[in-house]
């Protein structure tokens, strides 16, 4: 039998972890370069000196060099070196990570790059000099102009005008959209709004910026585009007569816009709420799509989105006057009231015990210093997110060391996961989670480097 210890099961993962460990002795850094099972994480270390950086470039391994290009601590001289690298993926990585300390010459080299990915990342980068971003508004590829329109929300008015009147409809749609990649969303010049409202691809994005006279409102209410009618449903000047018409719109998203209005009569609001939560079964992507036409499929998907949005809806007018809504039958109203930060203690206690997980969680995040350990644990244990997320209430709520140690023996494995957050967790508690024999000693790993 060989005396050489077998390779640990998680050897590659451990090496990636060591590559990121700031305490790794410097002499071991170079010994990680031959490791080819990861993404070259060692090249992202902030403590690399010029000699080590030059060595990584000379090795010419794609993932090592790519990670180096993503290194925010890369000296300017090496940024220029990689900006001229023959691999467009490396140049794109430089464009995505260029920052305030990046020399202008690097941006000038990248703005005319022949690879579209490089220019796309440059169009998304907040640190790209304004004059160079402006040049991208004339880029020959509409994908670059679309990216610029989506990301550069605070572009100077002359640039926004160029994008809003672009001959390519995808660029115009991106420049006058209902959603942008950054905040605040841009406001189109007032003199362009009539033309944007007349253009089918920019109409939905222009609705919120238009003056809503009666004729315009009725024309938009009859528009076949659900997005246009959704925007109309949220317009502050929507006539009450059209509000009531849109409450019965076949699109659940349009009806949701009416539900969220402050001036919607309660019977109409209640009817919309009942319709959204019970009107149609949840859409089954595997079995339902083949049996439905495209319109029906899209309508079913949008209904599911509306149901999800109903749970997460934020209503500023409710938050501004929370006491009127803490007993609302709608969970989103109670959540909006909970986040006001101005509720009396008895109301806080009531919302911490609310039947809805979202309400309890929202109230707990606003009252971190007012909840006891039992309540904090209960809120985390009963947390039911609307959609998949890594975040959990325990990430925000103050759990003491004693609580974490008690959770080490909890029958629910999800709750036991919290115990290691205690840096001084007693060894007997740690053994319950994972026997020491199953762990790989660091000395074995380092000895293999």
C-alpha positions in Angstrom: 0.0 0.0 0.0 1.3 3.4 -0.9 2.3 5.8 1.9 1.2 8.8 -0.3 -2.1 10.2 1.1 -5.0 10.0 -1.3 -6.2 13.2 -2.9 -9.0 14.8 -0.8 -12.4 14.9 -2.4 -12.6 18.7 -2.2 -9.0 19.3 -3.1 -9.7 21.6 -6.1 -12.2 23.7 -4.1 -9.8 24.0 -1.2 -7.1 25.3 -3.6 -9.5 27.9 -4.8 -10.1 28.9 -1.2 -6.4 29.1 -0.5 -6.0 31.3 -3.6 -8.3 33.9 -2.0 -6.9 33.6 1.5 -5.0 36.9 2.3 -2.9 34.9 4.9 -1.5 32.5 2.4 2.3 32.7 2.6 3.7 34.5 -0.4 5.9 31.6 -1.4 2.8 29.5 -2.1 1.2 31.9 -4.5 3.4 30.9 -7.5 2.8 27.2 -6.6 -0.9 27.7 -7.3 -0.2 28.8 -11.0 -0.2 25.2 -12.4 -3.6 24.6 -10.8 -5.9 24.2 -13.9 -9.2 23.0 -12.4 -10.4 26.4 -11.2 -10.9 29.9 -12.8 -7.4 31.2 -12.1 -8.6 32.9 -8.8 -5.1 33.3 -7.6 -4.6 36.0 -10.3 -7.2 38.2 -8.5 -5.2 38.6 -5.4 -4.6 42.3 -4.5 -1.0 41.6 -3.2 0.6 40.5 -6.5 3.8 42.3 -7.3 5.0 43.4 -10.7 7.2 40.3 -11.1 4.4 37.9 -10.3 2.0 39.7 -12.7 4.5 39.6 -15.5 5.0 35.8 -14.8 1.2 35.2 -15.1 1.1 37.1 -18.4 4.1 35.1 -19.7 2.4 31.7 -18.7 -0.4 32.7 -21.2 -3.1 30.5 -19.6 -6.5 31.9 -20.5 -8.1 31.7 -17.1 -5.1 33.0 -15.2 -4.8 35.9 -17.6 -8.6 36.5 -17.6 -8.7 36.6 -13.8 -5.7 39.0 -13.9 -7.6 41.3 -16.2 -10.5 41.3 -13.7 -8.1 42.2 -10.8 -9.1 45.6 -9.5 -5.6 46.1 -8.1 -3.9 45.7 -11.4 -1.3 48.5 -12.0 -2.1 50.8 -14.9 0.9 49.7 -17.0 -0.4 46.1 -17.0 -3.9 47.2 -17.8 -2.6 48.7 -21.0 -0.7 45.5 -21.7 -3.8 43.4 -21.4 -5.9 46.0 -23.3 -3.8 45.0 -26.3 -3.9 41.3 -25.7 -4.8 39.2 -28.8 -7.6 37.4 -26.9 -10.8 39.5 -27.1 -12.1 37.8 -23.9 -9.1 39.3 -22.0 -9.7 42.7 -23.5 -13.4 42.5 -22.6 -12.4 41.7 -19.0 -10.2 44.8 -18.9 -13.1 46.9 -20.2 -15.5 45.5 -17.5 -13.1 46.3 -14.6 -11.5 49.6 -15.8 -12.0 52.1 -13.0 -11.2 55.6 -11.9 -7.4 54.9 -11.7 -7.3 53.4 -15.2 -5.4 55.6 -17.6 -7.4 57.3 -20.3 -5.2 55.6 -22.9 -6.7 52.3 -22.0 -10.2 53.5 -22.6 -9.1 55.1 -25.9 -7.6 51.8 -27.0 -10.8 49.9 -26.1 -13.4 52.2 -27.5 -12.5 51.3 -31.0 -11.9 47.6 -30.3 -13.1 45.3 -33.1 -14.8 42.9 -30.7 -18.3 43.8 -29.8 -18.0 42.4 -26.3 -15.3 44.9 -25.5 -17.3 47.9 -26.5 -20.4 46.5 -24.8 -18.6 46.3 -21.5 -17.2 49.8 -22.0 -20.7 51.1 -22.7 -21.8 49.7 -19.3 -18.8 51.1 -17.3 -19.5 54.1 -15.2 -15.9 55.1 -15.3 -15.6 55.4 -19.1 -14.9 59.1 -19.9 -18.0 60.9 -21.0 -16.6 62.0 -24.4 -15.8 58.3 -25.2 -19.2 57.1 -24.2 -20.7 59.8 -26.4 -18.7 58.3 -29.3 -20.5 55.0 -28.7 -23.8 56.6 -29.6 -22.5 56.5 -33.2 -21.2 53.0 -33.0 -22.0 51.1 -36.2 -23.4 48.1 -34.3 -26.9 48.8 -32.9 -26.2 46.4 -30.0 -23.7 48.8 -28.7 -26.1 51.7 -29.0 -28.8 49.6 -27.3 -26.4 48.9 -24.4 -25.5 52.5 -24.1 -29.1 53.6 -24.0 -29.9 51.0 -21.3 -26.9 51.8 -19.1 -26.1 55.4 -19.5 -29.2 56.8 -18.0 -27.7 60.2 -17.2 -26.3 60.8 -20.6 -26.3 64.5 -21.7 -29.4 65.5 -23.6 -27.7 65.7 -27.0 -26.7 62.0 -26.6 -30.2 61.0 -25.4 -31.7 62.7 -28.4 -29.5 60.8 -30.8 -30.5 57.5 -29.2 -34.2 58.4 -29.0 -34.3 59.2 -32.7 -32.0 56.4 -33.8 -33.0 54.8 -37.2 -32.9 51.3 -35.5 -36.1 50.5 -33.6 -34.3 48.4 -31.0 -32.1 51.4 -30.1 -35.2 53.7 -29.8 -37.0 51.1 -27.7 -34.0 50.9 -25.3 -33.7 54.6 -25.1 -37.4 55.1 -24.2 -38.2 52.0 -22.1 -40.2 51.2 -19.0 -37.0 49.8 -17.3 -33.4 50.9 -17.4 -30.2 49.4 -15.9 -29.6 52.3 -13.5 -31.4 55.0 -11.5 -32.7 57.6 -11.9 -34.5 56.7 -15.1 -34.0 59.3 -17.9 -36.7 61.7 -18.8 -37.0 62.3 -22.6 -37.0 66.0 -23.8 -40.6 67.3 -23.8 -40.6 68.2 -27.5 -39.8 64.5 -28.4 -42.6 63.0 -26.3 -45.4 63.3 -29.0 -43.2 61.5 -31.6 -42.2 58.9 -29.0 -45.9 58.3 -28.1 -46.7 57.9 -31.8 -43.9 55.3 -32.3 -45.1 51.8 -31.3 -41.7 50.7 -30.0 -41.3 53.8 -27.7 -45.0 54.3 -26.8 -45.0 52.4 -23.5 -42.0 54.2 -22.2 -43.4 57.6 -23.2 -46.7 57.2 -21.5 -45.5 58.2 -18.0 -44.0 61.4 -19.5 -47.0 62.5 -21.6 -49.7 65.0 -20.8 -52.8 62.9 -20.5 -55.7 64.6 -22.1 -59.0 62.8 -22.6 -58.4 61.9 -26.3 -54.9 60.6 -25.6 -56.1 58.6 -22.6 -58.8 56.8 -24.5 -56.5 56.1 -27.4 -53.9 54.5 -25.1 -56.6 52.5 -23.2 -57.5 50.8 -26.5 -53.8 50.1 -27.4 -53.2 46.4 -28.1 -49.9 46.5 -26.2 -50.3 45.3 -22.6 -47.3 47.4 -21.6 -48.9 50.6 -22.9 -52.1 49.9 -20.9 -50.1 49.0 -17.8 -48.2 52.3 -18.0 -51.6 54.1 -18.5 -53.0 52.4 -15.4 -50.3 53.9 -13.3 -50.5 57.4 -14.8 -51.5 59.9 -12.1 -53.9 61.8 -14.4 -55.9 58.7 -15.4 -59.6 59.6 -15.6 -61.8 57.7 -13.1 -64.0 56.3 -16.0 -60.9 54.7 -17.6 -59.7 53.5 -14.3 -62.8 51.4 -13.9 -62.5 50.1 -17.5 -58.9 49.1 -17.0 -59.8 47.3 -13.7 -61.4 44.6 -15.9 -58.5 44.5 -18.5 -57.7 41.0 -19.6 -54.1 41.6 -18.6 -53.5 40.9 -14.9 -50.6 43.4 -15.0 -52.8 46.2 -16.1 -55.4 45.4 -13.4 -52.5 45.3 -10.9 -51.7 48.9 -11.8 -55.3 49.9 -10.9 -55.1 47.9 -7.7 -52.0 49.9 -6.6 -53.6 53.4 -7.2 -54.5 55.4 -4.1 -57.9 56.5 -5.6 -59.1 53.1 -6.6 -62.4 52.3 -4.8 -62.2 49.5 -2.3 -64.7 47.2 -4.0 -62.7 47.4 -7.2 -59.4 46.8 -5.4 -60.8 43.8 -3.6 -62.1 42.3 -6.9 -58.7 42.7 -8.6 -57.0 41.1 -5.6 -59.3 38.1 -5.7 -58.9 37.8 -9.4 -55.1 37.9 -9.4 -54.6 35.3 -6.6 -57.3 32.9 -7.8 -58.2 33.5 -11.4 -55.8 31.1 -13.0 -53.7 28.2 -11.8 -50.0 28.7 -11.8 -48.5 28.2 -15.3 -46.8 24.9 -15.8 -43.9 25.4 -18.3 -43.6 21.7 -19.0 -47.2 20.6 -19.6 -49.2 23.8 -20.5 -47.1 25.6 -23.2 -47.7 23.0 -26.0 -51.4 23.1 -25.5 -51.7 26.9 -25.7 -51.2 29.5 -28.5 -48.5 32.2 -28.1 -50.9 34.8 -26.8 -52.4 32.5 -24.2 -48.9 31.4 -23.1 -47.8 35.0 -22.7 -51.0 36.0 -20.8 -50.5 33.0 -18.4 -46.9 33.9 -17.8 -47.8 37.6 -17.1 -50.5 36.5 -14.8 -48.0 34.5 -12.7 -45.7 37.6 -12.7 -48.6 39.7 -11.5 -49.3 37.3 -8.7 -45.7 37.5 -7.6 -45.6 41.2 -8.0 -48.7 41.5 -5.8 -46.7 40.0 -3.0 -43.8 42.4 -3.3 -45.7 45.5 -4.3 -44.3 48.7 -2.6 -46.9 51.4 -2.1 -45.3 54.8 -1.1 -48.7 56.3 -0.3 -49.4 53.5 2.2 -46.0 53.9 3.8 -46.6 57.6 4.2 -49.8 57.0 6.2 -49.2 53.5 7.7 -51.7 53.4 10.6 -54.6 53.4 8.2 -53.3 50.2 6.6 -51.8 48.0 9.3 -55.0 45.9 9.3 -55.4 45.8 5.6 -56.5 42.5 4.1 -53.7 42.8 1.6 -50.2 41.6 2.7 -48.5 44.2 0.4 -50.3 47.0 2.2 -49.2 45.7 5.6 -45.7 45.3 4.3 -45.7 48.9 3.0 -47.0 50.0 6.4 -44.4 48.0 8.3 -41.4 49.7 6.5 -42.6 53.2 7.5 -40.4 53.2 10.6 -43.0 55.2 12.6 -45.3 52.5 14.1 -46.1 52.4 17.8 -44.8 49.4 19.8 -48.1 47.5 20.0 -48.5 47.7 16.2 -45.0 46.5 15.7 -45.7 43.5 17.9 -48.8 42.7 16.0 -47.0 42.8 12.6 -44.2 40.7 14.0 -46.9 38.0 14.6 -48.6 38.6 11.3 -49.9 35.5 9.4 -47.9 36.4 6.4 -44.2 35.7 6.3 -43.4 38.7 4.2 -45.1 41.0 6.7 -43.3 39.5 9.7 -39.9 39.7 7.9 -40.4 43.3 6.8 -41.4 44.4 10.3 -38.5 42.5 11.8 -36.0 44.2 9.6 -37.4 47.6 10.7 -37.4 46.6 14.4 -34.1 44.8 14.8 -33.5 46.2 18.2 -37.0 45.5 19.4 -37.3 41.8 18.9 -36.3 39.1 21.3 -34.3 36.0 20.3 -37.3 33.7 20.2 -39.1 36.0 17.8 -36.0 36.4 15.6 -35.6 32.6 15.3 -39.3 32.1 14.6 -39.2 34.7 11.8 -36.2 33.0 10.2 -37.7 29.5 10.7 -41.0 30.4 9.0 -39.5 32.6 6.3 -41.2 31.9 2.9 -39.7 34.0 0.2 -41.7 34.8 -2.9 -38.9 33.7 -5.1 -35.6 31.8 -4.6 -33.0 33.9 -2.8 -29.9 33.2 -0.7 -30.8 35.9 1.8 -32.6 34.9 4.9 -33.9 37.0 7.9 -31.0 35.7 10.1 -28.6 37.6 7.9 -30.1 40.9 9.3 -31.5 39.9 12.7 -29.2 39.9 15.8 -28.8 36.3 16.9 -26.6 35.9 20.1 -24.0 33.2 20.6 -26.2 31.3 23.0 -29.0 31.2 20.4 -26.6 30.0 17.7 -25.3 27.3 19.9 -28.9 26.1 20.7 -29.5 26.0 17.0 -26.6 23.5 16.6 -28.9 20.8 17.8 -32.1 21.9 16.1 -33.9 19.2 14.2 -34.2 21.4 11.1 -30.9 21.3 9.1 -31.7 24.7 7.7 -31.6 26.2 11.2 -28.5 24.2 12.1 -26.7 25.9 9.3 -26.8 29.1 11.4 -24.7 27.6 14.3 -21.3 28.0 12.6 -21.9 31.8 12.5 -20.7 31.8 16.1 -16.9 32.1 15.7 -16.4 30.6 19.1 -18.7 27.6 18.6 -17.6 24.9 21.0 -16.0 21.9 19.4 -18.6 19.5 20.7 -21.3 21.5 18.8 -19.1 21.5 15.7 -18.8 17.7 15.9 -22.5 17.3 15.7 -22.5 19.1 12.3 -19.5 17.4 10.8 -17.1 14.9 12.4 -13.5 16.1 12.6 -12.3 12.9 10.8 -14.2 14.0 7.7 -12.4 17.3 7.5 -9.1 17.7 5.6 -6.3 19.2 7.6 -4.9 22.4 6.1 -1.4 20.9 6.5 -2.2 18.2 4.0 -3.5 20.7 1.5 -0.6 23.1 1.9 1.9 20.2 1.7 0.5 19.3 -1.8 1.2 22.8 -3.2 
